[in-house]
Amino acid sequence: MRNMIRKMDLAILNAKSKLLAKKEGSNQLIVMFIIIAVAAGVAGLLYLFAKGTLLPDFQNKITTLIDSWFNHA
């Protein structure tokens, strides 16, 4: 009986150590997701800034350029 209890204790300790063992790629995945989130935030801020200031001017220039290509013929 004691032998069986000792084997079960060893199995439980073995399972705990495997569960608590650090996986090798997890830190890199977390860092990658943080980098993606920061990049998306910066892109969003740039879009909000450009939408009000740069985008209308750029849109007018592109529209004028395209209109000049097709109206020139």
PyMOL commands that set and color helices and strands:
alter all, ss='L'
color gray80, all
select helices_A, chain A and resi 2-20+26-52+54-71
alter helices_A, ss='H'
color red, helices_A
deselect
rebuild
show_as cartoon
